């Protein structure tokens, strides 16, 4: 966009090369009888501030941050942030539940889950923002991420975990802790899970993306494991049997599902990327009316 046009947009009614109307000048008298006229900010300074504000307004996704507002609800875990671009979660129990105000990872950031006993970490987003993951997300255990607003693994995202479940449906703390993995709290039809990055599970691990709308445009690796892309509102996870996602009978998606761009999805589950599960199982499932 032409800079002068941008200036006209930022300051409607001001032609290129024309200054903005100045505020009334405050003339004060200094010691010795010398008058001082306060300097008003230059048009250049005003333009730069307005231009930056304009960019932030039209490109909110340009601003990233590590997960915020983490509160441990169950289990034993500590959240450390050794730098502005790195966060480490140390978990000493087999299960832990952490509620987050927001869960995003910038392209230069990394979040690492270290589980001393293996197991699973349930991460639930309670704020109103989509989880936008563009950096590194690692765990030596299973990582479950719940965000009813939607989840985006952006281009360049690198996820390396034992297993991954990313969903817009929710589960009660009691069901999770008792190993009754029933995600019976449905999400809205405007919630999707999208992968444009690279997701890798350990050998024999599970990668499951479950929401009313699911899109894989990136790469998913799960050698000898299970990969499930499922469209539904409620479901259960079987970790001890076939380790697949079982959509509930009453989980039918009725109505139009919209993607993160606001467009209506023509297909509830799409795979235009690559899925590698040598010796394992790939499941694409839709429960729609």
Helices and strands as residue ranges (DSSP letters): H 3-10, E 27-29, G 31-33, E 35-37, H 43-58, G 60-62, E 71-74, E 77-83, E 86-91, E 95-100, E 110-115, E 120-125, E 131-133, E 136-139, E 142-146, E 151-153, E 158-161, E 163-167, H 173-177, E 182-183, E 192-195, E 198-201, E 206-211, E 213-216, E 219-221, E 226-231, E 235-237, E 245-247, E 269-271, E 274-276, E 281-286
